[in-house]
Amino acid sequence: MKKEALGQVLKQRRAAYALTQRELARKLGVKASHVAYLENGRRRPSLSLLSRLANTLDLDRQRLFLLVHPEAHWVVGEQRQSSPAKKHERHMAQVCERSRRASTSQGDEPGTQGSA
């Protein structure tokens, strides 16, 4: 799995909003070349530009910050993203737990079905 990069996220979201680099640059108050540098990973945005990017492209500020500063994961208390298999495993464990709780709350204790 390829590591997510700020430039990829910006380019994808800009495309989703059908904006050109020039249009996005105008909204952000920067030159189009600066947007191109960001998308190509040649520049890192300032905190104020990061905030404007988040607002303009409707992105989560913390996610953007961590894409720019991955070394800060421990500062914000976020664990590094786990593999899709681990995420699926956690999801399935949560589904099973919810199912167990639902059946317990309805009086269906495990091991009591079929007993008279």
Number of C-alpha atoms within 10 A of each C-alpha: 5 4 7 9 16 21 21 15 16 21 19 13 16 18 12 10 12 11 13 14 19 16 15 20 18 13 12 18 11 13 14 17 12 17 25 18 14 18 21 15 14 11 14 17 18 11 13 9 14 19 19 18 21 18 13 15 16 10 17 12 16 15 13 21 19 16 19 20 12 13 9 13 16 10 7 9 8 11 8 9 10 9 10 10 9 11 12 12 12 12 12 12 12 12 12 12 12 12 12 14 13 12 13 12 10 8 9 13 12 9 7 9 8 5 5 4
